[in-house]
Amino acid sequence: MRLGLALVGVIVFAAPAFAAAPTPAQKTEFYQVCMGIASDDTLCSCKADAAMSLIDERFMGVVIASMKGGSPAEGDYAAYNTYVAKSNQVCKPNY
């Protein structure tokens, strides 16, 4: 019985944690902030759509804050740069 419970515990803790997708409100805010920077509906729509599948809810907050002039936390720099590169690949081919 203990072995069975131990195995269940290992399986539960070994399962990947699934992060929440960005919210529709975050997508709207992303688009609005982007339009304030770029005034390019095509680009901002594409970037907002791409963000919904490339990053999670927490990281969408990081991206929006960065677009507003903030800086990602030190631990988020690599992920932020990866996100920017991937979203540019999707929305700015041959960039």
C-alpha positions in Angstrom: 0.0 0.0 0.0 2.8 2.4 0.9 4.6 1.7 -2.3 1.5 2.4 -4.3 1.0 5.7 -2.5 4.6 6.6 -3.0 4.4 5.9 -6.7 1.2 8.1 -7.0 3.1 10.9 -5.2 6.0 10.6 -7.6 3.8 10.7 -10.6 1.8 13.7 -9.4 5.0 15.7 -8.6 6.7 14.6 -11.8 3.8 15.7 -14.0 4.5 19.0 -15.7 2.7 22.0 -14.4 0.6 23.6 -17.0 0.6 27.4 -17.0 -2.6 29.3 -17.7 -2.9 30.9 -21.1 -3.0 34.7 -21.4 -6.4 36.1 -20.8 -8.5 37.9 -23.5 -8.1 41.1 -21.4 -4.3 40.7 -21.6 -4.6 40.3 -25.4 -6.6 43.5 -25.6 -4.1 45.4 -23.4 -1.2 44.0 -25.4 -2.8 45.2 -28.7 -3.6 48.7 -27.2 -0.1 49.2 -25.9 1.4 47.9 -29.2 -0.7 50.3 -31.2 0.4 53.2 -28.9 4.0 52.3 -29.8 3.8 51.1 -33.5 0.4 52.4 -34.8 0.5 49.3 -37.1 -2.8 47.3 -36.9 -1.4 44.4 -38.9 1.7 44.0 -36.8 0.0 44.5 -33.5 -2.8 42.1 -34.3 -0.3 39.5 -35.4 1.9 40.0 -32.3 -1.2 39.9 -30.0 -2.3 36.6 -31.6 1.2 35.1 -31.5 1.6 36.0 -27.8 -1.5 33.9 -27.0 0.2 30.7 -28.1 3.9 31.6 -27.3 3.7 32.7 -23.7 1.6 32.1 -20.6 -0.5 34.5 -18.5 2.3 35.4 -16.1 4.7 36.1 -18.9 2.2 38.1 -20.9 2.3 40.5 -17.9 6.1 40.7 -18.2 5.8 41.5 -21.9 3.2 44.2 -21.5 5.1 45.8 -18.6 8.2 45.8 -20.9 6.3 47.3 -23.7 5.3 50.1 -21.3 8.9 50.9 -20.6 9.7 48.4 -17.8 12.5 45.8 -17.8 12.0 42.1 -17.4 13.4 40.6 -14.2 16.9 39.2 -14.5 15.5 35.6 -14.5 13.1 36.5 -17.4 15.6 38.0 -19.9 16.4 34.9 -21.8 12.7 33.9 -22.1 11.8 37.5 -23.1 14.4 37.5 -25.8 13.2 34.1 -27.0 9.6 35.4 -27.1 10.6 38.5 -29.1 12.6 36.4 -31.6 9.7 33.9 -32.1 7.0 36.6 -32.4 9.2 38.4 -34.9 9.6 35.2 -36.9 5.8 34.8 -37.1 4.9 38.5 -37.6 7.9 39.9 -39.4 9.2 37.3 -41.8 12.7 38.0 -43.2 13.3 40.4 -40.2 
